[in-house]
Amino acid sequence: MKFKLMQMLMALVGIISLEVSAERDNFWDYSYQQCFQSADVVIEGKVIDYEKVGYNGNEQFGYTHYLISIEVLKSIKGFEGKSLQYHVWYEGKEHGIEGSSLFCLCLNQKVDLGDPEGFGRLSLGEHYKNYLHRRETGEVKPIDESDKNYVPYCGA
C-alpha cells in the first residue's frame, strides 16, 4: 500500500512539475517572441562599457539612466555593425551591468536606441535555446497583436 501511495505521489509531483515547467516555458516563449516580433533592433551582444548618465529620484525611489556600449555578437533584426550604444533606465541608484544577452531595443524619434521599460535584456541561456528550437519547429506562434491585452514592446 505504501509503495502504491508513493508511486501516486511521485506521479502527481511529476505532473505538477511538467505544468510548472510548461508555464515557465510559455512565459519565456512569450518574452522572446515579443522581443523578436515587436522590438526595432534585436541582437545577441556583450556589454563592453556603461556610463551612468544621471539619477532621477529621491533616497527611497528613483531611476538611474545609463548609456550602455555593446559588442554585437550576432545581429538578428534591424542593425548591422560591430557595436552600438543604447539608453536604459533602471529602478534604483546603482547597478552592475555586464555580460552577454539578447538585447531588444527600440528606436526613438531622434534615431537613438533605447530600452524604455528596462526589460530589454533577455538571457542567452537554456530558455533562449529552447525558444529557438521551438520556434524552428513551428511550436511558437506569433503573438496576436489584436488581443486587447497585447502591449507592443516598443509602443504603438
C-alpha positions as a printed Julia matrix, in Angstrom:
156×3 Matrix{Float64}:
  0.0    0.0     0.0
  2.8    2.39    0.9
  4.5    1.65   -2.41
  1.35   2.46   -4.42
  0.81   5.65   -2.44
  4.43   6.64   -3.06
  4.04   5.94   -6.8
  0.88   8.06   -6.96
  2.58  10.88   -5.06
  5.59  10.78   -7.41
  3.29  10.81  -10.45
  1.41  13.8    -9.05
  4.65  15.68   -8.38
  5.78  14.85  -11.93
  2.57  16.19  -13.44
  2.75  19.38  -11.37
  6.42  19.82  -12.33
  5.56  19.43  -16.02
  2.77  22.0   -15.73
  5.03  24.49  -13.9
  7.77  23.87  -16.47
  5.32  24.41  -19.34
  4.06  27.64  -17.77
  7.64  28.83  -17.33
  8.44  27.93  -20.95
  5.29  29.77  -22.06
  6.46  32.85  -20.13
  9.89  32.73  -21.76
  8.48  31.9   -25.21
  6.18  34.93  -24.91
  9.04  37.18  -23.73
 11.37  36.12  -26.53
  8.6   36.22  -29.15
  7.57  39.7   -28.04
 11.21  40.8   -28.47
 11.56  39.21  -31.91
  8.17  40.43  -33.08
  7.99  43.92  -31.59
 11.48  45.34  -30.87
 13.02  47.53  -33.57
 16.51  46.08  -33.03
 17.33  42.55  -31.82
 20.92  41.46  -31.29
 22.94  38.97  -29.33
 25.65  41.04  -27.7
 28.07  41.62  -24.88
 28.3   44.7   -22.64
 31.73  46.27  -23.13
 31.16  49.51  -21.2
 28.49  51.52  -19.43
 28.26  55.07  -18.2
 25.93  56.42  -15.55
 24.25  59.46  -17.12
 22.13  60.5   -14.15
 19.63  59.65  -11.43
 16.06  60.9   -11.19
 14.5   60.33   -7.78
 15.0   60.58   -4.06
 16.57  58.36   -1.38
 13.7   55.84   -1.44
 12.73  55.64   -5.1
 14.1   56.63   -8.47
 15.6   55.61  -11.79
 19.18  55.65  -12.99
 19.89  56.48  -16.64
 22.77  54.59  -18.27
 24.4   54.68  -21.7
 25.48  51.11  -22.44
 28.01  50.08  -25.1
 27.53  46.67  -26.71
 29.76  44.48  -28.85
 27.43  42.86  -31.37
 27.95  39.1   -31.46
 25.02  38.38  -33.81
 22.62  40.8   -35.46
 19.13  39.33  -35.71
 16.95  42.28  -36.67
 17.3   45.98  -37.52
 21.03  46.58  -37.05
 24.2   45.99  -38.98
 27.52  46.75  -37.34
 30.03  45.58  -34.78
 28.98  47.75  -31.84
 26.21  50.04  -30.64
 25.15  52.17  -27.7
 21.74  52.4   -26.13
 19.99  54.2   -23.28
 18.27  52.43  -20.4
 16.63  53.49  -17.15
 16.81  51.02  -14.26
 14.98  51.35  -10.97
 17.36  52.16   -8.12
 20.66  54.0    -7.74
 23.45  51.58   -8.64
 23.67  48.57  -10.93
 26.27  46.15  -12.15
 25.75  45.98  -15.9
 27.81  43.31  -17.6
 27.64  40.06  -19.52
 26.16  38.74  -22.74
 22.44  38.91  -23.5
 19.78  39.11  -26.14
 19.12  42.85  -26.46
 15.66  44.02  -27.52
 15.9   47.7   -28.34
 13.66  50.46  -29.64
 14.34  53.43  -31.89
 13.07  56.81  -30.78
 12.24  59.81  -32.96
 15.86  61.03  -32.8
 17.01  57.59  -34.05
 18.63  56.8   -30.72
 18.42  53.25  -29.42
 16.84  52.65  -26.05
 15.31  50.13  -23.71
 12.36  52.22  -22.5
 11.0   49.8   -19.91
 14.33  48.36  -18.74
 13.27  44.81  -19.67
 15.13  44.57  -22.99
 17.83  42.18  -21.84
 16.98  38.51  -22.01
 19.17  35.52  -21.19
 21.08  33.66  -23.91
 20.87  30.54  -21.74
 18.73  27.44  -21.8
 15.35  29.22  -22.13
 16.64  31.02  -25.24
 17.95  27.81  -26.79
 14.63  26.09  -26.06
 12.71  29.03  -27.56
 14.82  28.98  -30.75
 14.27  25.22  -31.1
 10.5   25.53  -30.57
 10.4   28.46  -32.98
 12.22  26.47  -35.68
  9.82  23.54  -35.25
  6.79  25.83  -35.51
  5.69  25.4   -31.91
  5.94  29.15  -31.19
  3.32  31.2   -32.98
  3.31  34.98  -33.49
  1.62  36.93  -30.72
 -1.88  38.11  -31.67
 -1.44  41.87  -31.86
 -5.21  42.4   -31.98
 -5.59  40.9   -28.48
 -6.81  43.58  -26.08
 -4.04  42.64  -23.61
 -1.2   42.88  -26.14
  1.26  45.69  -25.47
  3.93  46.13  -28.16
  7.45  46.22  -26.75
  8.36  49.47  -28.5
  4.97  51.16  -28.12
  2.24  51.6   -30.65
